[in-house]
Amino acid sequence: MAWDEKLPDWEEAGIEPPASKKKDGWQVNDKPPAAWLNWFFNRVYKVLQEIRSKVIEKTEKGAAGGVAALDANKLVLSDGAILNGRVTERVFFAGFSSATQKVDVLLTTPIGGYVEIEVVGSFNSLNTTGRIVKRFNASFASTLSMHNAQYTDVTGATKNYVSIGDPVMKDATTWKIPIESRAASTNNFAIKVRITNASSSQNSTPSISGVYTGEATTLPMAVQAIPDDTVTQSGYEIQKHKLTENSGAAIFYNGDIDALKTPGLYYAPIAATNKPTGFTYGLCEVYTLVNSSNGVYQRVTDAATTRSFTRYMNDGGVWATWRENENTGRKNVASGYAGLDASAFILDANIPGNIARKARGISANQSLSDTGVFVEGEYYCATDVTAATLSGMPPEVAGKSFHLEVVPNTAGGFNQTLTTYGANATAMRMFTRNYYNSVWSNWYEIEHSGKKNVANGYLGADGNGRLSRTQMYSQFTGQDAGQVVDFNASVGPGTFTVSQTAANSPDATYGVLVNYLNIGEVLNNTNNWLFQTFYSVNNRVYMRSKINNGAFSAWRIVTDGFAAQVANAPSTIPVRDNFGYLVAGGFTMGQNGRLASAEAMAAGAASGGIMQQTSDTGNGYGLWHCTNCYWDGTNWRQVRGDNPSYTFGVVMQRGSVHRYAAAGGANGGIITLIDISVMNANIFSLGVRLSSTVPTGTAPMTIASTTEVANLNPQLHGGKTLAEVVQGTLAFAVTTGTAAALLASITPAPAALSQGLRLTIKTHAATTGPVTLNLNGLGAKSIKKPNGNNPPLALGGVYTLVYDGSAFILQGEGGEYGTATAPQVLAGYTVGTEAGLISGSMVNRTRAAAGGYTTALSALGDSAGDIVMEPPTGYYESGKNAGNFGTLLAYDPNFVPGSILSGRSIFGVQGSVPVISTGDDVAQGVGIWPSRDLAVYPREGYRKGGAGAGEIKVTSAQMQSVEGNLRPHNIRSGVNVFGVVGTLVEGKRTASGSEEVLSLGQSMWLPVIGSGFRPSQIIIWSESGGLNGGYGIYSTILGISLFVSPYGTLTSNWITPDNEGFDVVVPSGYMTGRYLWWACE
């Protein structure tokens, strides 16, 4: 091997010194002979030559081609061993961080013998302690022969984390056996591979692949195999047939029980087939009488009911019928056996339903149509609550308690008769139905005397053998069905008496009301009609109708001899007859003379033509003729109608006033004033006023006058009333069209646009630019302000316009506007512009309460003591807020007391930074930079700098706290370095002392402090205690650190030095005693 250092060549052999000199050594002032020195140097040279030729380098230990390394107990350390070429062992390590990782053991061929793989786990963050061992007896060559594999040892939890697979050919000369992870583990596993060959020429060195990730393992969990030829110590073969699971539980079997012939205890679930009827799931016992597939005995026991069944397969291989094993649990139950009561009689509950003495109760949530439950006999449901949960009941009595009788026939059919419970005839109802050809019929009710003459019952005869009057529909009975108090509320068919105060009556008196419906018994407001006829005690008959959901029509009187219905048979009323007989619908001829009128003429009294004349010598005469009109019941001098024609003649008496009101319908019609005459010459003035009033819209009126009264000019106001003209309604219009092109119409329509034409419009849309108005289709003309600008018109605004010959000029506009716009006007205020009123947008930034400020957009100091701020746009009032501050705020996080020297004030802020001017300010702390420079941590404050103006003082103790070498023993004796006086003496220092340990402990440290230097040579001697006579040696020159006990045991690394001395670790149980020590620098 190569050596780095050259041998100290010294060939001169010299002369060996005498033994006495070798013992005493050279003394001071000795001058040894050169021959002695030559001997010493030559011997050193020879010894080093011998060492180089015989020593084993460290790099050769445990290396290929080198030598085996030994541990402290002189045991060989290696990855494996080959014994005589026939046995090979190797150990590997592998860890799996997931359940999908694997590693392969690689074997080179050929191998003929045993391969054994052992995987061992340990305890760490997961408990994988244990081992699994799998042995392969095979011949590994190009093919696998005589392969037999089994787990020979499975111990602990390792089986939960790894499984060992079977050999797989990797290539022509290599087989691999996978080791696959079953679960993630933070532990490493030791993997030992042992190969035993019959031939030394077939030795194979196993290896291992790296850990790789694949699919999750499908290998089964390791299970230790027991050899088939296992016997007890007495020589008896151990019975190995498995009757149960390993835990002793029954073996799970969900297949065909007919095929279950292997002896054992099995759990047969619901899914198992060929079970006996009455067995759902439970235990199945299988026994064989002989060693054959026949002669099998089976017994099953249901887990829920404990019913038990037995059968046997004979030698012919045919299963017998299942037979139930009766037990007390089968007594008095379905398909069981009947038990006797204390008197040796059969219990009522066990008597068949068709002969039972008592009906059986029905539980909730059943169906009466279940032919497997209600097969024969009598049943009952005691409460309505239970009945409400049942299905298959007659709908008419669903939810009612009942009695049920079921009668079967021999053909598989049933008849059911159901009777509801109840103490009266109404509550007790009977129904029946059949079950025929697997189909249930509907339920049909059985009538009984309680169903006679009741709703949905049957019609019975009275004592005279006739139908009862109460069973007839009301509109055919003619009976009194109740008194009417409101005609609109009486909508059912029939005959009713009417109260004198009945609402909506055509004649406020008593009478009889007859109602008819065209279909049905109830007015449904959808598809049937109601006709009402009222017979009043005043000998009048009225009729009206209501169609579907419409409103009632108006009452119409049925005409009699006083009001004929035909035009060729008018009636003549006698003088002084009552106007109440003048009714609508016919012609009435009146005689001249004064008619007595105790009441107003009947409302609605109208015909194609009415002519009436009255005379009153005191008040003059009135004469009128009316067509297409009718009398108004409130005033017999008012007439109404749609497009009527009125003709009036008046004979005036002095001081008399005649008024005729013609309140028309949709069309006002024509009114003709045919004559005004004066009976008395003393009338000095005569006035005629005609007016037209309607609720909405316009009411044009045209007067055609034939009077000869002087100064009466019907065209004085153009056919319009003074109010219409004065109030301006004739020249008012709501516009249509678009915002830029308005349309409007007024009545009467102007023939043409002329200067001075005035009108008022209400705009239906807002305008923003040029706008025109087309009035009555006379052409679009611009709308302008007086100054010629385009006016903005608001939605719904009302404007007065005057036509100037070329455009419509907006009235009420004028004056001059300034140049202010929204940004120049304070928010909350408005200003008039050409575009109308606009709202100001200038923000009011006047100071608020304390804390409410406006932040400046920027702030900048000029280095001359001034701060210049840029305010946001807005309005500001002068003054201060409640906190004595102004409005504008500029923020700088450094403008705080902590940025200003104490004793100074900036803009009212008093500084707080301390000013340090003394020369003895001790540092707050010190440190060491990585470059070994000193770092000083001063107290916070301002220092002007220079001598006497804030120097920082670092104490000697602070220096030593960060520099461990600033110690007396590192400084020459008598020298003062930063207050530390040195004690270092030239040459190596030694120290000695003793330590005593008084109590036992586990591997306790014995600190030995006080030598003041880092020792390179240490000797420890146990003077007393459990290690009395033991000693320890530490030497950096020899490279050893060991302790020799008085018992001869050797412990390494027993002593550990440091810069202050050394530590000693004493083995547990031997610590007490006194220890002497010596140390050399």
Long-range contacts (C-beta under 8 A, 24 or more apart in sequence): 1-57, 1-60, 3-52, 7-45, 7-48, 7-49, 7-52, 8-41, 8-44, 8-45, 8-48, 9-45, 10-38, 10-41, 10-42, 10-44, 10-45, 11-42, 11-45, 12-38, 12-41, 12-42, 13-38, 13-39, 13-42, 14-38, 14-39, 14-40, 14-41, 14-42, 15-39, 72-1052, 80-205, 82-203, 82-205, 84-200, 85-197, 85-200, 85-201, 85-203, 86-196, 86-197, 86-198, 86-199, 86-200, 86-203, 87-194, 87-195, 87-196, 87-197, 88-193, 88-194, 88-195, 88-197, 88-203, 88-204, 88-205, 88-206, 89-192, 89-193, 89-194, 89-195, 90-192, 90-193, 90-205, 90-206, 90-207, 91-190, 91-191, 91-192, 91-193, 92-190, 92-191, 92-192, 92-193, 92-208, 93-188, 93-189, 93-190, 93-191, 94-179, 94-188, 94-189, 94-191, 94-208, 94-211, 95-185, 95-186, 95-187, 95-188, 95-189, 95-211, 96-161, 96-162, 96-181, 96-184, 96-185, 96-189, 96-211, 97-184, 97-185, 97-186, 98-181, 98-184, 98-213, 99-181, 99-182, 99-183, 99-184, 99-216, 99-217, 100-181, 100-213, 100-214, 100-215, 100-216, 100-217, 101-180, 101-181, 101-211, 101-212, 101-213, 101-214, 102-178, 102-179, 102-180, 102-181, 102-211, 102-212, 102-213, 102-214, 102-217, 103-178, 103-179, 103-191, 103-208, 103-209, 103-210, 103-211, 103-212, 104-170, 104-176, 104-177, 104-178, 104-179, 104-208, 104-209, 105-176, 105-177, 105-178, 105-179, 105-191, 105-193, 105-206, 105-207, 105-208, 106-170, 106-174, 106-175, 106-176, 106-206, 106-207, 106-208, 106-209, 107-140, 107-167, 107-174, 107-175, 107-176, 107-177, 107-195, 107-204, 107-206, 108-173, 108-174, 108-204, 108-205, 109-140, 109-141, 109-142, 109-173, 109-174, 109-175, 109-204, 110-139, 110-140, 110-141, 110-202, 110-204, 111-138, 111-139, 111-140, 111-195, 111-197, 111-202, 111-204, 112-139, 112-140, 112-197, 112-198, 112-199, 112-202, 113-137, 113-195, 113-196, 113-197, 113-198, 113-202, 114-194, 114-195, 114-196, 115-140, 115-177, 115-193, 115-194, 115-195, 115-196, 116-152, 116-193, 116-194, 116-195, 116-196, 117-164, 117-177, 117-179, 117-191, 117-192, 117-193, 118-153, 118-190, 118-191, 118-192, 118-193, 118-194, 119-158, 119-162, 119-164, 119-179, 119-189, 119-190, 119-191, 120-158, 120-189, 120-190, 120-192, 121-156, 121-157, 121-158, 121-161, 121-162, 121-185, 121-187, 121-189, 122-187, 123-187, 124-186, 124-187, 125-186, 125-187, 126-161, 126-185, 126-186, 126-187, 127-157, 128-156, 128-157, 128-158, 128-160, 128-161, 128-185, 128-187, 128-189, 129-156, 129-157, 129-158, 130-154, 130-155, 130-156, 130-157, 130-158, 130-159, 131-155, 131-156, 131-158, 132-158, 132-159, 132-162, 132-163, 132-164, 132-222, 134-164, 134-222, 136-166, 136-167, 136-177, 138-167, 140-167, 140-175, 140-204, 142-172, 144-169, 144-175, 150-225, 151-222, 151-223, 151-224, 151-225, 152-224, 152-225, 153-224, 154-222, 154-223, 154-224, 158-189, 159-221, 159-222, 160-221, 161-185, 161-189, 162-189, 163-217, 163-219, 163-220, 163-221, 163-222, 164-219, 164-222, 165-219, 176-209, 178-219, 180-217, 180-219, 181-217, 182-217, 182-219, 182-221, 250-283, 250-284, 253-284, 257-284, 257-298, 257-300, 258-319, 260-284, 260-286, 260-298, 261-286, 261-288, 261-293, 261-296, 261-313, 262-286, 263-287, 263-288, 268-300, 275-300, 276-300, 276-309, 276-311, 276-322, 276-324, 277-322, 278-302, 278-305, 278-307, 278-309, 278-324, 278-335, 279-307, 279-309, 280-304, 280-305, 293-317, 299-325, 305-329, 352-376, 352-377, 353-377, 353-378, 353-406, 354-407, 359-403, 359-404, 362-386, 362-390, 362-404, 364-389, 364-390, 365-389, 365-390, 366-390, 366-391, 367-391, 367-392, 368-392, 368-393, 368-404, 368-416, 368-418, 369-440, 371-414, 371-435, 374-404, 374-406, 374-414, 374-416, 375-406, 375-408, 375-414, 376-406, 376-407, 376-408, 377-405, 377-406, 378-403, 378-404, 378-405, 378-406, 379-403, 379-404, 379-405, 379-406, 380-404, 392-440, 393-418, 393-443, 394-418, 394-431, 394-443, 394-445, 395-443, 396-429, 396-431, 396-443, 396-445, 397-429, 397-431, 413-437, 417-446, 418-443, 424-450, 425-449, 425-450, 425-451, 426-450, 426-454, 473-521, 474-521, 475-515, 475-516, 475-517, 475-521, 484-513, 487-513, 487-532, 487-534, 487-552, 488-552, 490-515, 490-532, 491-515, 491-523, 491-530, 491-546, 492-521, 492-522, 492-523, 493-517, 493-521, 498-534, 504-552, 505-534, 506-534, 506-536, 506-540, 506-542, 506-544, 506-555, 506-557, 507-534, 507-536, 507-538, 507-540, 507-542, 509-536, 509-537, 509-538, 510-536, 510-537, 511-535, 511-536, 511-537, 525-549, 556-585, 557-583, 557-584, 557-585, 559-583, 559-585, 559-586, 563-588, 567-608, 579-636, 582-631, 584-630, 597-636, 600-633, 600-634, 600-635, 600-636, 601-631, 601-633, 601-636, 602-631, 602-633, 603-630, 603-631, 603-632, 603-633, 603-634, 604-630, 604-631, 604-633, 605-630, 605-631, 606-630, 606-631, 606-641, 610-639, 618-653, 619-653, 619-656, 619-658, 620-650, 620-651, 620-652, 620-653, 620-656, 620-658, 620-679, 621-649, 621-650, 621-651, 622-648, 622-649, 622-650, 622-651, 622-658, 622-660, 623-648, 623-649, 623-650, 624-648, 624-649, 624-660, 628-669, 629-662, 629-664, 629-669, 632-663, 635-661, 637-661, 638-662, 638-663, 639-663, 640-664, 640-665, 641-665, 641-669, 642-666, 642-667, 643-667, 643-668, 643-669, 644-669, 645-669, 645-670, 645-672, 646-670, 646-671, 646-672, 647-672, 647-674, 648-672, 648-673, 648-674, 649-674, 649-675, 650-675, 650-676, 650-677, 651-675, 651-677, 651-679, 652-676, 652-677, 652-678, 652-679, 652-680, 652-683, 652-686, 653-679, 653-680, 654-679, 654-680, 654-682, 654-683, 668-692, 668-699, 668-701, 670-702, 670-704, 671-703, 672-704, 672-706, 673-703, 673-704, 673-705, 673-706, 673-707, 674-706, 675-706, 675-707, 676-707, 676-709, 688-712, 691-721, 692-721, 698-729, 698-747, 700-747, 718-748, 728-760, 731-758, 731-759, 731-760, 732-759, 732-760, 732-761, 732-762, 733-759, 733-760, 733-761, 733-762, 734-761, 734-762, 734-764, 735-761, 735-762, 735-763, 735-764, 735-765, 735-773, 736-764, 737-774, 738-765, 739-765, 739-766, 739-767, 739-768, 739-771, 740-767, 740-769, 740-770, 740-771, 740-772, 741-771, 741-772, 741-774, 741-780, 742-771, 742-772, 742-773, 742-774, 742-783, 743-773, 743-774, 744-773, 744-774, 744-775, 744-776, 745-775, 745-776, 745-777, 746-775, 746-776, 749-776, 750-775, 750-776, 750-778, 752-778, 753-778, 753-779, 753-781, 753-803, 754-803, 755-803, 755-804, 755-805, 756-802, 756-803, 757-802, 757-803, 758-800, 758-801, 758-802, 758-803, 759-800, 759-801, 760-798, 760-799, 760-800, 760-801, 761-798, 761-799, 761-801, 762-796, 762-797, 762-798, 763-793, 763-794, 763-795, 763-796, 763-797, 763-799, 764-795, 764-796, 765-795, 766-792, 766-793, 766-794, 766-795, 767-791, 767-792, 767-793, 768-792, 768-835, 773-801, 773-808, 781-806, 781-807, 781-808, 782-806, 782-807, 782-808, 783-807, 783-808, 783-810, 784-808, 784-809, 784-810, 785-809, 785-810, 785-813, 785-814, 786-810, 786-813, 786-814, 787-813, 787-814, 789-834, 792-835, 792-836, 794-836, 823-873, 826-875, 842-873, 842-874, 842-875, 843-872, 843-873, 843-874, 843-875, 844-874, 844-875, 845-871, 845-872, 845-874, 845-875, 845-876, 845-887, 846-875, 846-876, 846-877, 846-887, 847-877, 847-879, 847-880, 847-881, 847-885, 847-886, 847-887, 848-881, 849-881, 849-882, 850-881, 850-882, 850-883, 850-885, 851-883, 852-881, 853-885, 853-887, 853-888, 853-889, 854-887, 854-888, 854-889, 855-888, 855-889, 855-890, 855-891, 856-888, 856-889, 856-890, 858-890, 859-890, 859-892, 867-907, 901-942, 913-940, 913-941, 913-942, 914-939, 914-940, 914-941, 914-942, 915-941, 915-942, 916-941, 916-942, 916-943, 916-950, 917-943, 917-944, 917-948, 917-949, 917-950, 918-950, 919-947, 919-948, 919-949, 919-950, 919-951, 920-951, 920-953, 921-950, 921-951, 921-952, 921-953, 922-952, 922-953, 922-954, 922-955, 923-952, 923-953, 923-954, 923-955, 923-958, 925-958, 926-954, 926-958, 926-959, 926-961, 926-962, 927-962, 928-962, 928-963, 934-959, 934-962, 934-963, 955-979, 956-980, 964-1059, 967-1012, 969-1012, 969-1013, 988-1080, 988-1081, 989-1013, 989-1080, 989-1081, 990-1078, 990-1079, 990-1080, 990-1081, 991-1015, 991-1061, 991-1078, 991-1079, 992-1076, 992-1077, 992-1078, 992-1079, 993-1076, 993-1077, 994-1023, 994-1074, 994-1075, 994-1076, 994-1077, 995-1064, 995-1074, 995-1075, 995-1077, 996-1073, 996-1074, 996-1075, 997-1025, 997-1066, 997-1071, 997-1072, 997-1073, 997-1075, 998-1072, 999-1071, 999-1072, 1000-1068, 1000-1069, 1000-1071, 1000-1072, 1001-1068, 1001-1071, 1002-1068, 1003-1065, 1003-1066, 1003-1067, 1003-1068, 1004-1065, 1004-1066, 1004-1068, 1004-1071, 1005-1063, 1005-1064, 1005-1065, 1006-1063, 1006-1064, 1006-1065, 1006-1066, 1006-1071, 1006-1075, 1007-1061, 1007-1063, 1007-1064, 1008-1061, 1008-1062, 1008-1063, 1008-1064, 1008-1077, 1009-1060, 1009-1061, 1010-1060, 1010-1061, 1011-1060, 1011-1061, 1011-1062, 1011-1079, 1012-1060, 1012-1061, 1013-1059, 1013-1081, 1014-1057, 1014-1058, 1014-1059, 1014-1060, 1014-1081, 1015-1057, 1015-1061, 1015-1062, 1015-1079, 1015-1080, 1015-1081, 1016-1057, 1016-1080, 1016-1081, 1017-1079, 1017-1080, 1018-1055, 1018-1057, 1018-1062, 1018-1077, 1018-1078, 1018-1079, 1018-1080, 1019-1077, 1019-1078, 1019-1079, 1020-1054, 1020-1055, 1020-1064, 1020-1075, 1020-1076, 1020-1077, 1021-1075, 1021-1076, 1021-1077, 1022-1046, 1022-1073, 1022-1074, 1022-1075, 1023-1073, 1023-1074, 1023-1075, 1023-1076, 1024-1073, 1024-1074, 1025-1070, 1025-1071, 1025-1072, 1025-1073, 1025-1074, 1026-1069, 1026-1070, 1026-1071, 1026-1072, 1026-1073, 1027-1066, 1027-1067, 1027-1070, 1027-1073, 1028-1073, 1032-1064, 1034-1062, 1045-1070
